[in-house]
């Protein structure tokens, strides 16, 4: 399931809680900052009406609205129940340690068995193709965001929640869970995560050194130093493990692989800026970057001038949330995002560095817990992952509860309208989740031997639905293409050509254009095949495969026009021939 489907439980629970709250007649306590979030959401809503895919942009805006409601409910609950913050910290510690243990298992399994192409543990650990630990998130940088938040929770627990310490002999092992989480954090190999953690701990260390934090708590200062030493030990062990084990397992290149290259990030960032230049006021709609990035990649490459062609990848994210908001929401959404980030930084500066207001430990950490998301969103995409989105808005709600909340009382008529809106939201959520189930059923049916062609009717239904169309095209068409390029499958090839043309119009990546060219060639439409492969070459000029296919089509045309045998045009080496090579699909 996509982000919408994975957030389904949270959406349903949030709407049901909102319904109960409205039915009870309780007054709503709201942070004034939520007004800025509401304006930010309204700007994105206006942008969605002009988006390339307005249905999808509106759905993403609906998810954002539910998350904001979730954050308001967390703020109210946290304000009403002082024990909630302790429960939240304990929950972070438990889930963080569990995730870290899963990460260690993932690391050990990779050392013993190598890469995996299927789920390592069903529903818990995704496939792992690298020694860098992705854990339950399946991506090292995203896992590092979560672990950074968990490490900050451990700092709060050790420095300010001594009642949570183990008793007896276990007190000597109280740093062991912290060490395990730290070790797994460094084994993710996330440079953005390391920078984020270093900046946050650097701020804390500076506050301690200036006497603005733990000034009257000498045992706390000693414990802070011990935690830093434990974290340093975890880092040294992680570096030692990778340095010692990798050469013996011929995995040195895996360890040096840091994911998306720096050149690729520059291309993605520049593409986002160029998209903004073309759509400065309203952007291309929330989550619309993915539909434009391929077309702007060559322009970004030419503008930069110092990156390789291979850096022009195809992605759904700009790997910088601010630039992605700039391209998707326009200048208005970008300014509101800057204002919200500025408010967080100003609160830290005013309350902590200037020490103008008294603050408690949890008040400090409620601000710090948001910083990993902000820092690492400059290099990755934490706000596009459902689990991290949920955690971020939960932390946001807890932060807002540390400030005075304004009481809002609604009339009976207003409550009635809100109840109707919530019920409509629940009904719409149910309808959309039916589409998620249909997408899952289609993927399952396509994996069953002999059921691929029979699933085509279900595919056509999903491909015509605005909610499921794009994901049905992206996930199902490559599977149909493998079969369509087989001998005797021209009928299937003719049936999927219109859908591949739609896919290239919606998301014209080089892979989609090349595969469309293969389809055209299979059906004898060589002129259109040449057009499609030229599109692929434009998006990736350094691909030998694309050029060889184009050359092969040119030689076929030359053979027809001159009447000479095709083989005479290849005196030394035969170029790429889709028929001879079984028409490999470009991934």
C-alpha positions in Angstrom: 0.0 0.0 0.0 1.1 3.6 -0.6 1.2 6.4 2.0 -2.5 6.8 2.0 -3.2 3.1 2.6 -0.5 2.8 5.3 -1.9 5.7 7.1 -5.4 4.2 7.1 -5.4 3.1 10.7 -4.3 6.5 11.9 -6.9 8.2 9.8 -9.7 6.1 11.0 -8.7 6.3 14.7 -8.2 10.1 14.4 -11.6 10.6 12.8 -13.4 8.4 15.3 -11.7 10.2 18.2 -12.8 13.5 16.7 -16.3 12.2 16.4 -16.4 11.2 20.0 -14.9 14.5 21.1 -17.6 16.5 19.1 -20.3 14.2 20.4 -19.2 14.8 24.1 -19.6 18.6 23.8 -16.1 19.3 25.3 -14.4 22.5 24.5 -11.4 22.5 22.2 -8.1 23.9 23.4 -6.0 25.0 20.4 -2.5 26.4 20.0 -2.4 29.7 18.1 0.4 28.1 15.9 -2.3 25.9 14.4 -3.6 29.0 12.7 -0.3 29.1 10.7 -0.6 25.4 9.9 -4.2 26.0 8.7 -3.1 28.8 6.4 -0.3 26.6 5.1 -2.8 23.9 4.4 -5.1 26.4 2.6 -2.3 27.5 0.3 -1.6 23.8 -0.6 -5.4 23.3 -1.1 -5.5 26.1 -3.7 -2.4 24.7 -5.3 -4.0 21.3 -5.6 -6.8 22.7 -7.7 -4.3 23.7 -10.4 -2.1 20.6 -10.0 -1.1 18.3 -12.9 -2.9 15.5 -11.0 -5.5 17.4 -8.9 -7.2 14.2 -7.5 -4.0 12.9 -6.0 -3.0 16.3 -4.7 -6.3 16.8 -3.0 -6.0 13.3 -1.4 -2.5 14.2 -0.1 -4.0 17.5 1.3 -6.7 15.5 3.0 -4.0 13.3 4.7 -2.2 16.4 5.8 -5.5 17.7 7.3 -6.0 14.5 9.2 -2.4 14.7 10.6 -3.0 18.2 11.8 -6.2 17.1 13.6 -4.2 14.2 15.1 -1.6 16.7 16.3 -4.3 18.9 17.9 -5.7 15.9 19.7 -2.3 14.9 21.0 -1.8 18.4 22.2 -5.1 18.5 24.1 -4.6 15.0 25.5 -1.0 15.9 26.6 -2.2 19.1 28.2 -5.0 17.3 30.1 -2.8 14.4 31.3 0.6 15.2 32.7 1.5 11.5 32.7 1.2 11.3 28.9 4.7 12.7 28.3 6.2 9.9 30.4 4.2 7.3 28.5 5.3 8.8 25.2 9.0 8.7 26.3 8.7 5.1 27.5 7.0 4.1 24.2 9.8 5.7 22.2 12.4 3.8 24.3 10.6 0.4 23.9 10.0 0.7 20.2 13.4 2.2 19.6 15.2 -0.7 21.3 13.0 -3.2 19.4 13.7 -1.5 16.1 17.5 -1.4 16.9 17.5 -5.2 17.7 15.7 -5.8 14.4 18.5 -3.7 12.8 21.2 -5.8 14.4 19.5 -8.9 13.1 19.4 -7.4 9.7 23.1 -6.6 9.8 24.0 -10.0 11.0 21.9 -11.8 8.4 23.5 -9.7 5.7 27.0 -10.7 6.8 26.1 -14.4 6.8 23.6 -14.7 3.9 24.2 -11.6 1.8 21.5 -9.5 0.1 17.9 -10.5 0.2 15.3 -10.0 -2.5 12.3 -10.7 -0.3 11.1 -9.7 3.2 13.7 -10.6 5.8 10.9 -10.9 8.4 7.4 -10.7 7.1 5.7 -7.3 8.0 8.8 -6.2 10.0 12.0 -6.2 7.9 12.0 -5.2 4.2 14.5 -6.7 1.7 18.1 -5.5 2.3 20.5 -5.0 -0.5 23.3 -3.2 1.4 25.3 -3.6 4.6 23.9 -0.3 5.7 21.1 -1.0 8.1 17.6 0.1 6.9 15.7 -1.7 9.7 11.9 -1.7 9.6 12.0 1.5 7.5 13.9 -0.3 4.7 16.0 2.9 4.1 19.1 3.8 6.2 18.5 7.6 6.2 14.9 7.2 7.3 15.9 4.7 10.0 18.5 7.2 11.2 15.8 9.9 11.7 13.8 7.6 14.0 16.9 6.4 15.9 18.0 10.1 16.4 14.7 10.8 18.1 15.1 7.6 20.2 18.6 8.6 21.3 17.3 12.0 22.4 14.6 10.2 24.4 17.4 8.2 26.1 19.2 11.4 27.0 16.0 12.7 28.6 15.4 9.4 30.5 19.0 9.2 31.9 19.2 12.8 32.8 15.8 13.6 34.1 13.9 10.4 34.8 16.0 8.6 37.4 12.9 6.8 38.7 13.0 4.8 35.5 16.4 3.4 36.2 16.7 -0.4 36.8 17.4 -1.4 40.3 19.9 -3.8 41.9 22.7 -5.3 39.8 21.0 -4.2 36.6 21.9 -0.6 37.3 25.4 -1.3 36.0 23.8 -2.2 32.6 21.6 0.8 32.3 23.5 2.2 29.4 23.4 -1.0 27.4 20.1 -0.3 25.6 21.4 3.2 24.8 24.6 1.7 23.4 22.7 -0.8 21.2 20.6 2.0 19.7 23.7 4.1 19.2 25.5 1.3 17.5 22.7 0.6 15.1 22.4 4.3 14.4 26.0 4.5 13.3 25.6 1.2 11.3 23.0 3.0 9.2 25.9 5.0 7.7 23.6 8.0 7.4 25.7 11.2 6.8 22.6 13.4 7.3 21.8 11.5 10.5 25.3 11.9 11.8 25.2 15.7 11.1 21.8 16.0 12.7 22.8 14.2 15.9 26.1 16.1 16.1 24.4 19.5 15.8 21.8 18.7 18.5 24.3 17.2 20.9 26.6 20.1 20.2 23.8 22.5 21.2 23.2 20.5 24.4 26.9 20.4 25.2 27.2 24.1 24.7 24.2 24.7 27.0 25.9 22.5 29.6 29.2 24.3 29.3 27.6 27.8 29.6 25.7 26.7 32.7 22.3 27.1 31.0 21.5 23.4 31.3 22.1 21.1 34.2 23.8 24.0 36.0 22.6 22.9 39.4 22.8 19.2 38.7 26.3 17.9 39.0 25.3 14.2 38.8 23.4 15.1 35.7 26.5 16.7 34.1 28.5 13.6 34.9 25.8 11.4 33.4 25.7 13.6 30.3 29.4 13.1 29.8 29.0 9.3 30.3 26.3 9.2 27.7 28.6 11.0 25.2 31.4 8.5 25.9 29.0 5.6 25.4 27.9 7.1 22.1 31.5 7.6 21.1 32.2 3.9 21.9 29.2 2.8 19.8 30.6 4.9 16.9 34.1 3.4 17.2 32.6 -0.1 17.3 30.5 0.5 14.3 33.4 1.8 12.3 35.6 -1.1 13.5 33.0 -3.7 12.5 32.6 -2.3 9.0 36.3 -1.9 8.5 37.2 -5.4 9.7 34.4 -7.4 8.3 33.9 -5.9 4.9 37.3 -6.9 3.4 36.8 -10.6 4.4 33.3 -10.6 2.9 34.2 -8.7 -0.3 31.7 -6.1 0.7 33.9 -3.0 0.7 31.9 -1.4 -2.1 28.7 -2.0 -0.2 30.0 0.0 2.8 31.2 2.8 0.6 27.7 3.1 -1.0 26.1 6.0 0.7 22.8 5.8 -1.3 21.9 8.8 -3.4 25.1 10.5 -4.7 25.9 14.1 -4.0 25.7 14.8 -7.8 22.2 13.3 -7.9 21.1 15.4 -5.0 22.3 18.5 -6.8 20.3 17.5 -9.9 17.1 16.9 -7.8 17.5 20.2 -6.0 18.0 22.1 -9.2 15.1 20.3 -10.8 12.9 21.4 -7.9 14.0 25.0 -8.3 13.4 24.9 -12.1 9.9 23.5 -11.5 9.3 26.4 -9.1 10.5 28.9 -11.8 7.9 27.5 -14.2 5.1 27.4 -11.6 6.1 30.1 -9.0 2.8 31.0 -7.5 0.8 27.8 -6.9 3.4 25.1 -7.7 2.5 21.7 -9.2 0.4 20.4 -6.2 1.4 18.3 -3.2 3.3 15.2 -4.2 3.4 16.5 -7.8 7.2 16.7 -8.0 7.4 13.1 -9.2 5.5 13.9 -12.4 7.8 16.7 -13.5 11.3 15.7 -12.2 12.2 13.5 -15.2 11.4 16.3 -17.7 13.5 18.8 -15.8 16.5 16.5 -15.2 18.3 17.3 -18.4 17.8 21.0 -17.9 19.1 20.8 -14.4 22.2 18.8 -15.6 23.0 21.4 -18.3 22.5 24.3 -15.8 24.8 22.7 -13.2 27.5 21.8 -15.7 29.7 19.7 -13.3 27.6 16.5 -12.7 27.7 13.3 -14.7 24.8 12.2 -16.9 24.3 9.2 -14.5 23.2 11.7 -11.8 20.0 12.3 -13.7 18.0 9.7 -11.8 14.3 9.3 -11.7 12.8 9.9 -8.3 9.6 11.0 -6.5 11.4 13.2 -4.0 13.7 16.2 -4.2 15.7 14.9 -1.2 15.2 18.4 0.3 11.7 19.0 1.8 12.0 22.8 1.6 12.8 22.7 -2.1 10.1 20.1 -2.7 7.5 22.3 -0.9 8.8 25.3 -3.1 8.1 23.3 -6.3 4.8 21.7 -5.1 3.2 24.6 -3.2 4.8 27.6 -4.8 6.1 30.7 -3.0 3.2 30.9 -0.5 3.6 27.4 0.9 7.4 27.9 1.0 7.2 31.1 3.0 4.8 29.5 5.5 7.2 26.5 5.9 10.0 29.0 6.6 7.9 30.8 9.1 7.1 27.6 11.0 10.7 26.5 11.1 11.7 30.0 12.1 9.3 29.9 15.0 10.8 26.7 16.3 14.3 28.1 16.1 13.2 31.4 17.7 11.6 29.5 20.6 14.9 27.6 21.2 16.9 30.9 21.0 14.5 32.9 23.2 13.9 30.3 25.9 17.1 28.5 26.1 20.0 30.5 24.8 18.8 33.9 26.1 17.3 32.2 29.2 14.5 34.7 29.4 11.9 32.2 30.6 12.2 29.3 33.0 11.9 26.0 31.4 11.7 22.4 32.5 13.7 19.5 31.0 10.7 18.1 29.0 10.0 21.6 27.6 13.6 21.6 26.2 13.4 18.1 24.8 9.9 18.6 23.3 11.6 21.2 21.0 14.7 19.0 20.4 12.6 16.0 19.3 11.5 18.0 16.2 15.0 19.0 15.1 16.0 15.6 13.6 13.1 15.8 11.2 14.0 19.4 10.2 17.8 18.8 9.8 17.5 15.5 7.9 14.7 16.7 5.7 17.3 18.9 4.0 19.0 15.7 2.6 16.3 13.1 2.6 12.5 12.7 2.6 11.3 11.9 6.2 8.0 13.7 5.7 7.0 11.3 2.9 7.2 8.2 5.1 3.9 7.3 6.9 5.5 6.1 10.2 7.8 9.2 10.4 4.9 11.5 9.5 2.9 10.0 12.4 5.9 10.4 14.8 6.5 14.0 13.7 2.9 15.1 14.3 2.8 13.3 17.6 6.0 15.2 18.7 4.5 18.4 17.3 1.3 17.9 19.4 3.4 17.3 22.6 5.4 20.4 21.9 2.3 22.6 21.4 1.0 21.3 24.7 3.9 22.9 26.5 2.5 26.3 25.6 -0.8 27.9 26.7 -3.7 26.7 24.6 -6.7 28.9 23.8 -10.2 27.5 24.5 -12.6 27.4 21.7 -16.3 26.6 22.2 -18.6 25.7 19.3 -22.3 26.2 19.0 -24.6 23.2 18.4 -25.0 24.1 14.8 -21.2 24.3 14.3 -20.7 21.0 16.0 -23.4 19.4 13.8 -21.6 20.6 10.7 -18.3 19.2 12.0 -19.9 15.9 12.8 -21.2 15.7 9.2 -17.8 16.5 7.8 -16.1 13.8 10.0 -18.7 11.2 8.9 -18.1 12.2 5.3 -14.4 11.8 5.9 -14.9 8.3 7.3 -17.0 7.3 4.3 -14.5 8.7 1.9 -11.7 6.9 3.8 -13.6 3.6 3.5 -14.1 4.1 -0.3 -10.4 4.9 -0.8 -9.3 1.9 1.3 -11.4 -0.3 -0.9 -9.1 0.9 -3.8 -6.1 0.1 -1.7 -7.4 -3.4 -1.2 -8.1 -3.8 -4.9 -4.5 -2.7 -5.7 -3.1 -5.2 -3.2 -5.4 -8.0 -4.7 -4.1 -7.1 -8.2 -0.5 -7.4 -7.2 -1.2 -10.7 -5.5 -3.0 -12.1 -8.5 -0.2 -11.1 -10.9 2.3 -13.1 -8.8 0.3 -16.3 -9.2 1.6 -18.4 -12.2 -0.9 -18.4 -15.1 -3.0 -15.6 -13.7 -1.2 -12.6 -15.2 -3.4 -12.2 -18.3 -6.6 -13.0 -16.4 -5.8 -10.1 -14.1 -5.9 -7.6 -16.9 -9.6 -6.8 -16.5 -9.0 -5.8 -12.9 -6.1 -3.7 -14.0 -8.2 -1.8 -16.5 -10.7 -0.9 -13.8 -8.0 0.4 -11.4 -6.3 2.3 -14.3 -9.5 4.2 -14.9 -10.0 5.3 -11.2 -8.3 8.7 -10.5 -7.2 7.5 -7.1 -5.5 4.2 -8.1 -4.7 4.9 -11.8 -1.0 6.1 -11.5 0.0 3.4 -9.0 -1.7 0.7 -11.1 0.2 1.8 -14.2 3.5 2.0 -12.4 3.3 -1.3 -10.6 1.4 -3.5 -13.1 2.6 -2.5 -16.5 6.2 -3.7 -16.2 4.9 -7.2 -15.3 2.6 -7.2 -18.3 5.4 -6.0 -20.5 7.5 -9.0 -19.7 4.8 -11.3 -21.0 3.8 -9.0 -23.9 7.4 -9.2 -25.3 7.3 -13.0 -25.4 6.6 -14.7 -28.8 2.9 -15.0 -29.6 1.8 -12.3 -27.2 1.1 -9.5 -29.7 -2.5 -9.2 -28.6 -1.4 -8.4 -25.0 1.2 -6.0 -26.4 -1.5 -4.1 -28.3 -3.8 -4.0 -25.3 -1.1 -2.4 -23.0 0.3 0.1 -25.5 -2.4 2.8 -24.7 -1.7 2.4 -21.0 2.1 2.7 -21.5 1.5 5.8 -23.5 -0.6 7.2 -20.6 2.2 6.3 -18.2 4.8 8.1 -20.3 2.5 11.2 -20.3 2.1 11.1 -16.6 5.6 10.0 -15.5 7.9 10.0 -18.5 11.0 8.4 -17.1 13.7 7.0 -19.4 12.7 3.5 -18.3 9.1 4.0 -19.4 10.0 5.6 -22.7 12.5 2.8 -23.5 10.0 0.1 -22.6 7.3 1.8 -24.7 9.8 1.7 -27.6 10.2 -2.1 -27.1 6.4 -2.4 -27.3 6.3 -0.4 -30.5 9.1 -2.4 -32.1 7.3 -5.7 -31.2 4.2 -4.5 -33.0 6.2 -3.4 -36.0 5.7 0.3 -35.4 9.4 1.2 -35.8 8.9 4.9 -36.4 7.2 5.3 -33.1 9.8 3.0 -31.5 12.5 5.3 -32.7 10.6 8.3 -31.3 10.3 6.6 -27.9 13.9 5.6 -27.6 15.0 9.1 -28.6 13.0 10.4 -25.7 14.9 7.9 -23.4 18.2 9.1 -24.9 17.3 12.7 -24.2 16.7 11.8 -20.5 19.9 9.7 -20.3 22.4 10.4 -23.1 25.1 8.2 -21.7 23.2 4.9 -21.9 24.8 2.4 -24.4 21.7 0.3 -24.4 19.5 3.2 -25.6 22.0 4.2 -28.3 22.4 0.6 -29.5 18.7 0.1 -29.8 18.4 3.4 -31.7 21.3 2.3 -34.0 19.6 -1.0 -34.6 16.4 0.7 -35.7 18.4 3.0 -38.0 20.2 0.0 -39.6 16.9 -1.7 -40.2 15.6 1.4 -42.0 18.8 1.6 -44.0 18.5 -2.1 -45.0 14.9 -1.5 -46.2 15.8 1.6 -48.2 18.9 0.2 -49.9 17.7 -3.4 -50.3 20.9 -4.7 -48.7 20.9 -7.5 -46.1 20.8 -6.2 -42.5 24.0 -8.2 -41.6 26.1 -6.2 -44.1 25.7 -3.1 -41.9 27.5 -4.8 -39.1 30.9 -5.9 -40.4 32.5 -6.4 -37.0 30.1 -6.4 -34.0 26.4 -6.8 -34.1 24.7 -4.0 -32.1 21.8 -4.4 -29.7 19.1 -6.6 -31.2 15.9 -6.9 -29.1 15.0 -10.2 -30.7 18.3 -11.8 -30.1 18.6 -10.6 -26.5 15.0 -11.5 -25.6 14.1 -7.8 -25.4 15.4 -7.0 -21.9 13.3 -4.5 -20.0 15.2 -1.5 -18.7 14.8 -0.9 -15.0 
